[in-house]
């Protein structure tokens, strides 16, 4: 008989039914399974829960929640409110696991002092391209000789180490796959920042960094565990246009720079790091102009963003650019 573990899986989805079905099927194939899966559907045409339930079985409780406004931060907060199990696992809708992924994840939480567990992407897809180390270090987008998961605070970028063989400490987690203790989440009252717009960018860094800072202050550990197999497929079934994604990426990092790393020096580092991003894109013959357009938006709305809000007309402007 398959063991159901006290894990709630939260999956926001939008316009990617085939990717979601594959994700649910890979979860369902595990030797041990989460007790519940909460899907927050933001698709233009609502998904049918009966179609998805055929991918599960095994007694897993599937909750389908309809959300009209596309927003990954609102969706994940809805998942937090609905989750009833001891561990909350946040996943994207384009993830493939192996039979032991959920088991290995839960095994990490056997240590009562572990507060967060993240997993690196371990598949081989075109999206796994990395910046050159020299260029990344020169523009403060990477830190040489770091073997843990860390945040480049001035640049507001999170980094995972490559070629991991064993679990290492981390101070953040990528949103495509990480889990936290529900009891600590409630104690710290950490939520996803709904100021971050639409299918948000950097909301995972904001949420997980805030959580990890508080957890570590109380003696808990946050770890990156390569023994948990995660293939982040990077589905193109539905994808925000690259220019819109880049502009959001720039605006959101500017917002988080004020929120978390308040000194003027960090603002200079932020700009310098994105000079490096423009150069990287130019050398690779990729779109670099959207970085500058993002900075123009950031500059125009800097007073509101500095005070802790992103005006909704920023989202409207980005939407018109697609």
DONUTI-656031 format. One record per residue: residue in three letters; y negated, z negated, x of N, C-alpha, C in turn. Coordinates in pm, whole numbers, plus 50000, padded with zeros to 5 digits. Atoms other than C-alpha are relative to their C-alpha. Last residue first. Example, Ala and Ser with C-alpha at 12.3 -4.5 7.8 and 13.67 -1.06 7.14 Angstrom:
<semis>
SER501195000649918501064928651367498914992749923ALA501195000050089504504922051230498805000050090
</semis>
This chain:
<semis>
UNK498634994849993457875253850402500125013849938UNK499804992549875454195246350478501365006750006UNK500544986450010453415237550116500265008250125UNK499214992250093455755207550133499525014449990UNK498794996249931454015194550446500885008749909UNK500374990149897450685195050266501225005050074UNK500334987450069452165177949958499665010950101UNK498744993750041453805151650180499735013249930UNK499384995549876450455144450342501315007049968UNK500424986149977448955143749992500455005250136UNK499084990650061451085113149931499585014550019UNK500454994450128449015092850176500975010649947UNK500054985649979451055075150447499615006349867UNK499554991450110450355038050442499875014650040UNK498645002350048450115009950697500425008149880UNK499965011750090446455004950786501364998049934UNK500205012049918446775028251087500084987349916UNK498735002449931448225054650855499894987650088UNK499035005250095445205052150623501314996450070UNK500515012950048442755055850913500974993749901UNK499745010949905444805082751091499544986449947UNK499685011550084444905106550793500204987350083UNK500814999850123443195136450956500184987149919UNK501395002949967444645128051299499144999149873UNK500075013949954448235125951177498564996150029UNK499865008750118447825158350984499854985350038UNK501224997950077446515175851297500034991549873UNK501045008349941449335160251496498675001649928UNK499735014050033451875175351260498944990750054UNK500415001550140450235209351296500264985849951UNK501465000950003450535205751673499494998349858UNK500355012949938454255198251649498494998049994UNK499895010350103454615227251405499734986150054UNK501285001050069453305251051673500034989049894UNK500745011349946456315244451893498704997649925UNK501275002850066458885266551719499354987650061UNK499875005950133461595274551973498614997849941UNK500454990150097461465297652273500304995549857UNK498804995850074463485272852483499695010649895UNK499034994949902460665269752736501255005349932UNK500524987549947458135266652453500995006350097UNK499824989650102460265240652279499485013550048UNK498574997150014460575219452590500235011349902UNK499584992449883456835222252657501485003849990UNK500584986550013455985211352302500465008750116UNK499244993150104458405182152335499475014149978UNK498714995949945456865172152669500845007449898UNK500334988849910453415172052513501295005350063UNK499944988050082455125150852248499445012250072UNK498594996550026455915123852502500105012849919UNK499444994349878452295124052621501465004349978UNK500554986549986451015118852266500615007050122UNK499504991950111453325088952211499535014550015UNK498634996249964452525075052557500615008949891UNK500104990149893448815075652471501395005050040UNK500464987650064449525057852141499875011250103UNK498864993750065451575032152328499625012749927UNK499214993249897448605025152555501215007049939UNK500504986349980446495017952247500795007750105UNK501034998349897448724987552180499545014550010UNK501394999050036450424982951840498995003550107UNK500425000449860454054990751893498495002150007UNK499175007949910455814983851564499394997750137UNK499265010850066453674995351270500694990750100UNK500935010550044451105015851463500764987949945UNK500675004749878453825035251646499014989049966UNK499185010849944455785036951322499434994750130UNK500065011550091453005057251155500764988150059UNK501345005649987452725080751453499834987549915UNK500015007349872456505084851452498614994350027UNK499285012750015456335093451082500024992050129UNK500785009450081453625119751127500694986449992UNK501225003949928455405137651415499224989349923UNK499585007049878458865138251254498784995050077UNK499685013650043457335148350921500364991250120UNK501265006450038455725178451092500234985749952UNK500765003349880458985187251266498714992849966UNK499345011149933461035185450946499214995650123UNK500295012250078458525207350763500614987850067UNK501415003149980458675233751039499614987449923UNK500305006249871462465232151053498544996350017UNK500474990149902463005238750682499494993250127UNK501454998550006464845209450514499565010350105UNK500705005649885468555216350508498515002049980UNK501405001650039471105223750240499304993150116UNK499884996650142474535237950317498664998149930UNK501134991250036473475237150683500075004249853UNK499824989350098475705207350756498725008049979UNK501294993250002475125187451075500015011849905UNK499834985550004478815179551124498655007250008UNK501154996650084478255143851235499895015249999UNK500444986349976481765137451368498885003049901UNK500944994450098482285099951383499635014150043UNK500194985649994485195082751560499105004649886UNK500104995650139484745045051588499685014950002UNK498624999950052485975037451940500045003549851UNK499454986349998482545048052065501435000849951UNK498565000249974481085014451948500575014249998UNK499684985950016477325008851970501455001750044UNK499244992249904476674971851929500155014549957UNK499994986950063474254946951776500645009650100UNK499854988149918474934910951876499965012549912UNK498994990350043473724879351707499985012150093UNK498775000649921471904850951884501115009449956UNK499155010850049469174844151627501374999950068UNK500765012549987466504864351808500834988049954UNK499895004549861469124891751844499254987050022UNK498645004649973469444894651467500134994550142UNK499785012950065465684895951410501404994550030UNK500915009749939465124923451667500234986149941UNK499455004449871468244941851546499114989750068UNK498835008650021467044943451184500514994350132UNK500495012350065463584957051268501144990049982UNK500725007349896465164982251509499474986749944UNK499035006449911467684992351242499324992250111UNK499165010050067465114998750970500884992650100UNK500855010650055462475016751179500854988649943UNK500535007749887464995036951380499194988149951UNK498885007549944466815047451062499564991550119UNK499805011850084463565057050889501154991550051UNK500255012549926462825079751186500124987649913UNK499644999349860462695110850962499524987350068UNK500835005649894462655107850586500575002550139UNK498805002649919464215130750329499514995850137UNK498984990150032461045126250123501314996750070UNK500004990650111458415104550289501285008149989UNK499484988249931458385073050493500485009949896UNK501144991849959456235048950292500455012750070UNK500184989150095459515037650137498685007450018UNK501424998950029460305016850445499755012249911UNK500524987349951464025009250437498575001749950UNK499774988550087464554972650369499535012650069UNK500354987049942464884941050578500375011049901UNK500764992350099464894908350387499475013250059UNK501174994549929466094889450699499075007849906UNK500755010849936468454867150501498735005150065UNK500675007750104469554895350269499154988950062UNK501014991150059470324918250560499214992749894UNK501165000249909472054889150733498895009049946UNK500605013450004474394883650436498764999350089UNK500865001350119475024921250401499294986549997UNK499535010850086476324923950756499024998249883UNK500625013149977475324957750892500694989749911UNK499675010350098476894992150931499374986850040UNK500065013449944475945024651103500214989949888UNK498865008950011476535061851055499704986750069UNK498844992950052474145091351002501234991049989UNK499735001650142471165067951026501235007049950UNK500244987350068471195064851403500494999149856UNK498844992350045471145028551511499555013049935UNK500314991350113468775005651701501285007549961UNK501105006150076468714977951960499555008949886UNK501004990650048472104985952111498914992349928UNK501075005050088474624967052320499085011349955UNK501165004749923477644986052458498974994449902UNK501185004350075481144992952323498904994850093UNK499795013250060483505011252561498734995949925UNK498575002949999483985046352698500314986649935UNK499615014050013480545061052632501524998649998UNK498695002449938479925096052762500414985449997UNK498964989750013476225096852671501294995450068UNK499464995149873473855067752611501095010349975UNK498645004749976472115066052273500435004950139UNK499074992949915468355069652256501354993150002UNK498805007549968465765060351994500965008550081UNK498774992250003462315075852002501174990950034UNK499375002350131459005059151925501205009449982UNK499714986950057457395074352239500594999049859UNK501224992150008455755041552334500225013349931UNK500975005750094458815021152243498725008149989UNK501174997249916461515042552397498784996249916UNK501144993450060464205025252188498935002150107UNK501335005849984467555016452340498955008349927UNK500784992650099471305020752307498624993849992UNK499875005550135472805008052630499285009249902UNK498644997350049473525024352969500234994149860UNK499695008950111469935027553093501375003849944UNK499115011049962469655043053440500224989849888UNK498864998349909466685065553363500794987050016UNK500135009649891464575059253052501215001650091UNK498755006449959464095088252814499684990050110UNK499144998850116461195103552620501384994250027UNK499745013450055458755091452883500775000449869UNK500885001650116457455126652955500334987449920UNK501384997649958458895127353307499024997849886UNK500515011749927462125111253186498535001750037UNK500085011450089462805137752921499424987750068UNK501124997950092461935166353156499844988049907UNK501235000649921464235153253428498795001349909UNK500325013749962467065145353187498664999150072UNK499755002249857467065179853026499544986150041UNK501124996749914466965175152647500404998650146UNK500785011249950470345174452474498825005050083UNK500804996549884472125199652249499134988250044UNK499855010349899474555183152007499235003150128UNK501075009950010473335203651710500054989450109UNK501244995049939475465233751816498884989849997UNK500714990850087478535212551729498775005150071UNK500644989849916481155194151931499385010449908UNK499554986250020482125161951756499305009350097UNK498974996349904481705126551887500575013949978UNK499384987450043478455115151726501005004350107UNK500614987349957477825079451835500715011949937UNK499064991349930478865049051631499275012850041UNK500324985850012476815019351511501045007950077UNK499124991149924477804983251447499595014349970UNK500144985650027475334956551338500975007650089UNK500844997950118475424918451311499945014549958UNK500414985950007478224909051551499275002349869UNK501354998749943478294871251603499545014650006UNK501015005050094481234866051364498575001650052UNK500845009349924483454887951584498844995849909UNK499155012049991485854903651332499314989350084UNK500635011250069482934927251266500894987549995UNK501165004549921484194951451530499344987849939UNK499495008349892487544953451347498864994650086UNK499815013550055485714966551040500504990450108UNK501305005750036484434996651233500164985549954UNK500655003949875487815002851392498634993849973UNK499285011549944489495002651049499334994950127UNK500415011650079486815025450899500704987450053UNK501435002749984487325050751179499564987449927UNK500205013849955491135048751195498524996150009UNK499245009650081492175079350994499674985650034UNK498554998749986489455101351141500674988549926UNK499395011249930485935104751010501455003350029UNK498554999850000483925135550909500514988550086UNK499295007549897480265131350817501505001849981UNK499354989349922478005155150621500724994050120UNK499044993050085476815132350338500685011550072UNK500494987450054475085107850572501115006749919UNK499484987249951476435072850606499225011549943UNK500874988850036475195036950571500535012650066UNK499944988649908477945010650582499125011249946UNK500624988050059477244977350413499975010850107UNK500544990649903479664949350512499435012049924UNK500555007549887480384918750297499315008950103UNK499035003949898480824938649974499314993650121UNK499465013250030478634939649662500974995050108UNK498845003549918476344969249725500444985649974UNK498754998750075474054978149433501224995050077UNK500025008550121470774965449578501335000149927UNK499985014049959471564980049922500054990849879UNK498645003349956472425013749768500134985550043UNK499215001250123469085014549587501444996250034UNK500345013150058467405007449920500734997749869UNK499275010249923469315036850069499664986049949UNK498574999250030468105059949791500784989150074UNK499795006050133464475048549819501494999849968UNK500295014349989464555055550194500204992949867UNK498865007049940466375088950155499744985050010UNK500515009549900463775101649911501194992350056UNK499294999049873464235130549668499354990950106UNK500914997849888462805117549338500775000850131UNK500734987550016465215122449046499115003250120UNK501395002949961467735096049146499235013150000UNK500904988650003471155096548977498594995550035UNK501335003750048473615069649080499105012250010UNK500904988749989477335076349114498684996149937UNK501205000750085479435045449182499155012450027UNK501064990249974482965050549317498884998049900UNK501004999550106485325020749332498905009850040UNK501395001549954488205028649566499075000949879UNK500665011750055491575023349394498594997550050UNK499725012249924493545046649621499294987749945UNK498765006850031491955077349457500104986950076UNK499825013949960489175094949642501384994749966UNK499855000949856488595132449648500414986050045UNK498724994249963489295135849274500234999450151UNK498975010450003486435111449215501375005550038UNK499945007449874483985137749330501144990150001UNK499584991049893484625162149046500194992450131UNK498574997550017484495134048789500535009350107UNK499215010449935481145122648929501505002649987UNK499115006150100479515155548833500914990150070UNK498574998749973476615164049063500794993349888UNK499195012049980473115167048920501475003250024UNK499074999950113471305200348972500964988450020UNK500784993250104468265196149197500825001449872UNK499884985450005470315170949393499125005849890UNK501384995250017469125135249446499955015249991UNK500124985550015472535118849402498565003849970UNK501284998450068472905083449533499665014850001UNK500634987049974476605079249611498705000649921UNK501154998150088477905043449631499305012950041UNK500884989649950481395039849776498905002249897UNK500854992550092483425008349720499155010250074UNK499725003750139486384989349868499135007949903UNK501045008650056486245007750198500304997049854UNK501064993550075489595021550313498914990049959UNK500645010650077492325014250563498725005749942UNK498895009550016494705040950697499544987349929UNK499875010849903491935065950632501204991149973UNK498804997749918492415098150434500254988650099UNK498825003050079489955086750163501305001550079UNK499925014650019487095085850412501324996449933UNK499675005749868487825121750520500054984749994UNK498594997749971487995132650155500404993950134UNK499205009350079484655116250079501495001750028UNK500235013549950482985134850364500864989949926UNK499285001149873484555167950267499864986050059UNK498575000650031483385163349906500834998450129UNK499695013350052479885155050028501494998749970UNK500035009349886479735186450241500374985949955UNK498804997449919480835207349942500074990750121UNK498765005050061478305190949709501245002350085UNK498934996849906475285195349938501354995349946UNK499704985649998472175197549718501105003850100UNK500894990750069470985162349800500475014350024UNK499654985949992473055132349901498985008349924UNK500954991550072472465095749983500425014650013UNK500164986049960475695078350089498935006649914UNK501184994650069476075040250085499745014050053UNK500544988249933479555027150178498865005749915UNK500714991150093480354991550069499405011550079UNK501054991249947482964974450288499435008149884UNK501265003950066485234945250197498795007350059UNK500795009449921488364964350312498694996749927UNK501424997750030490834980450074499194989250069UNK500885011750002494314980750230498575004349970UNK501214998849920496585009950136499114987749983UNK501215000050085500005000050000498755000050088
</semis>
